[in-house]
Amino acid sequence: MPTLLQQLKQYSVVVADTGDLDAIARFAPEDATTNPSLILKAVQSGQYDRLLEQILQESIHERAGIDAAVDDACDRLVVAMGQKILALVPGRVSTEVNARLSFDTDASIAKARQLIALYEQAGVSRDRVLIKLAATWEGIRAAEVLEREGIACNLTLIFSFAQARACAEAGVWLISPFVGRILDWYRRDQPDKAYAPAQEPGVLSVQRIYRYFRQQGYPTVVMGASFRNCGEILALAGCDRLTISPALLDELASAEGAVEPVLGTEPSPAGEPVEPLSEAQFRWQMNEDAMATEKLAEGIRGFEADQLKLEALLSERIRGGRS
């Protein structure tokens, strides 16, 4: 009997949420996603040591000063890791813009262009890369500009309907609404309440977003993310894409049972046309959603913390190489 993973692939595009090359090769996903936390973990594993040393030498040679060399090395590293991943997947890799730029539209655009330029210099077409940006108002506006330039974007850290809607209205190629982190917030708020996977607030949020996009005719791809268990994943079978950690991919690949599509099978009657959200409306709706506001801020801080750890690691190695 086919495994749960084999059946799931019939209904949704499976994406690996990792920078672990062995895991990517094993599970044969269509795409892969990375973020600063996953990049740091991959670097700490030692899997990229030889590549990292080469990059550090190039950055030391070409950039004056430790800070400039570290910044250059970070960009080269995520692109080089993206290249390694693309050798194993037929689709796209998501490469994230620094979280500290989440509230700076112009700086986010500049960094995205820089990353795409590095990919293209390495012979990788931009149509194989998704630039990841946090779904702040500023990040969405940056994505709107980049999409017009043919740079496809993955808007991440989506916890609210307002974020998802604003992304679709901006013409974003793909969004990553989170599931498990939403559950984390509700469990903290109501520790004694139990949720069946199909009734988890994060699962219901992704289902609502998916159905609304289909009703409005938005081409934006919905990719469920941040899963805590396989039940959440199966409750979203049929979603455009699902990005899944190696641990949960392993569970799905080791289990048998029946997978039934939850999304994509029902008719989607056209909805009434709506005016795009204004900045004031977006910010007010986020203000009214305590969970989304808190989890977005927490996610940005978490990614920045791991980015700083990565930069400290690279700085230490550069200083050691210069001593």
N, C-alpha and C positions, 0 to 999 in steps of 0.2 A: 504493500500500500504506500502511496506517496506520502512523504513527510509533510508536516504542517508548512514548512518553508517552501517546499516544491509547489504545494497548492496555493500558497499565498502569492507566489510569483505569477500565477495565472490571472490574478485580479488587480494587483498593485505592483508598480515598479519598486523593487527592493534596493535600498541604498545602504551602504555600510557607514556607520557613524564612528569612524576610527581612522587613525593614521598607521595602524599596524598592518604592514604589508603581507605578513603571513596570513592574517585573518581575512584580508581582502581576497587573496589568492584562493583561500579555502572556500569561501562562501559565494564567490563569483557574482557579486552584485552588479547592477547596471551602472551606478554612480557611487561616489564616496563623498562624505562631508568631513571637514575638519574645523576646529576652532582652537583658540589659544590653549585651552586646557588639554585637548587631545594632542596638539603639537608638542607641548611641554612633556606630556607623558611619553610620547614616541621618542623624543630626544633623550629623556632620562633612561629609556630602555637600552640605549646603546646601539640600537638598530641602524642609526644614521651617523655613527661616529666618523666614519671615513668621509662621508659627504660633508659633514659639519666642519671637519678640519680643512677641507679644500675651500669651502665657502669663507671661513674665517681668514685664511691666508689671502684670498682675493679682496676681502673687505679691508683688511689691514693695509694692503698695498695701495688700494684706490681711494681710501678715505682718510682725511686728516682728523685726528682726534678719536678718542675712545667712543664717545657718544655717537658720532657719525658712522663709525665702523660698526657699532652694534646695531644701529637702525638699518644700515645697509645689509648686514648679515641676516637680520630677521626677515627682511623682504626676500633675499635670495634663498633663505632656508625654506620658507613656506612655498615658494615657487618650485624649488628643486624637489621638495617632498611631493608637491602636486604632480610633477612630471613622473616621479616613481609610481605614484598611484595610478596615473593615466595609462601607464604601461600595462596595468592589470585590469582596468575596467573599460568597457566600450563607450561609455557615456561621458559624464562630466565630473569634475571635482570642484568642490566649493572651497574657496580660499577667503579668509576673513580679514577685513580691515580692522586695524587696532581699535579696541573698544573705547580708548580714550578720545577717539574722534567722533563718538556717537552723537554729540551735540554740535558738530561743526560740519555743515554741509559742504563748504568749499574744500576743506581739508580732506574730507572723506572722498570727494570726487578726485582730488589730486592723487591720493594714495591708491585708489582703485585704478586709475589710469597708469600709475607707476607699476603696479602689479601685473596688469595686462601687458604692458610694454615688455616686462621681463619674460613673461610667458612667450610672447611673440618673438622676442630675440632668441629664445631657446627652440623656436620652431613649433610651438604649440599654438594652434588657432584659438582665437577668443571664443569660438563657439563650443569649446570643450571646457570652458571655465565659467563658474558662477562666482561672482563677487558677493561675499556675505557682509551684510550690514545690519546693525541693530535697528529694529523697527521703531525708532523714535521719529518724531515729525521731521527732524533734520536728516535722518538716515533715509527716510522715504523720499524726501525731496532730492537727495543726492542720487538715489536709484532712478528717479524719474529722468534726470539728466543723462545718466549713464545708459539707460535703456535706449534713449534716442540716438546714442552713439554706437549702438550695436554691442554694448557690454551688458550681458544678462546678469541679473542680480538674484540673490537668495536673501530675503529679508527674514531675519531670525529673531529669537526672543519675543515671539508673538504670543500674548496671553489674553488679548481682548478682541472682540469683534470689530471695534473701531480701528485697531491696528490693521487687521486683515482687510477690512473694507478700503481703508486709505491706500493700502498697497495695490490692490486691484485697480482702484481708480487712477493710480499713478502709472499703470501699465507694467508693474513688476512681473518678471518672468516666473518667479517661484517664491512661495512663502513657507516658513517652517513654524506652524503653530505648535506650541509645547503642550504635552499631556501630563507627564509625571510631575513636573514642577507645580502645575496647578493643583494636582492631588496633594502634594506636600503642603501647600498653603492651607487647604481645607482640613487636612488632618491635624495641622498645628492648631487651627482655629476650633475644630471639633474633634478632639482626639478619640472620643468614644464612638463616633459614627462610622459605620462600615459601608463600603461601597462595592457593589458588584462591578466588575470591569466595564460592562456595557453601560453602566449608569454613572460612571465617574464623571465629575464636572469637566475634566480635560478632554475626555472622549466626546462628550456631548458638545463641547465647544468646537472641536474639529468638524464634527458632523454638521453643525449649524453653518459653519463657514463654507464647507464644501457645497452644501445644498444651495446656499445663497449665491455662490459664484456661478453655479450651473443655471440657476433661475435668471440671473442677470446677464448671462452670456459672457462672463469674464474669462479670458483664456489663461489667466494666472494659474499656475500649477500649485496644488495644495499638497504639502509633504508633512505628514504627521511626524513629530519628533519628541524626544525626551520621554522614553517609555520606562516604566518601572516593572512591568510584568508582561508576559505573552498575551494575557487576556485583553489588555488594552489594545495590543496590536491587532488581534483577531477581530476585535470590535470595530476596527476601522478598515477591514478588508474591503478593497474596492476603491479606497482613497487613491488619488493619482500616484503618489509616492509615499513610502514609509522609510525613514532613516532609523536604523536599528543598530544597537551596540553589538560587539562580537559575542558577549555573554548570552544575550537573548537570541541572536542568530543561531548560536549553538543549541539552545533549548529547542528552538523551532525545528532545527535540522535533525534533532534526535527524537522528536515526538511524532506520533501518528494520530490520526483523527480526521474529522471532516471540517473543512474550511468553507464557509458560505459567505458570499459577498454581502456586505452590509450597505455599501455605498455604490452608486453608479448603475443600479438596476432599476430604480424607480423613475417614472417620468418626471421631468423638470419643467413644469409650465413656466412660461416667460413671466417674470415679475414686472411690476410697474417701474418705469424709469425713475431714477433718483438723482438728485443733484449731488455732486461730489462734496465730501466733508470739507468744511473750511478749517483753517488752523484752530480757530476758537472752538468750533464744535469738537474737533479731535481732542484738544487739550481738556475740554470740559468732560467729555465722556471718559477719558482716562482718569481724570480727577475723581469721578464718581465710582470708579472701579478700583477699590483698595487692593484687591489681589493683583490685578494687572500692573498697577503702579509700583507696588512693592517688589513683585517678581522681576519686572523689567529692570528696575534699579539694582536689585540684587544680582541679576545676571550680568549686567554691565560691570559691576564692581568685581564679580568673580572672574570674569574673563580678563579684566585689567590686572587683577592680582597675579594670575598665571602668566600674563604677558610680562609683568615685571620680574617674575621668577626666571622666565626664559632669558630676558635681557641681562639679568644678574649673572646667570650661568655663562652666557656668551661673553660678557665683559670680563669675567674671571679668566676665561680661557684666552681671551685676547691679551690681557695683562700678563698672563703666564707665558704666552708666546713671545711677548716683547721683552721679558726680563732676561 
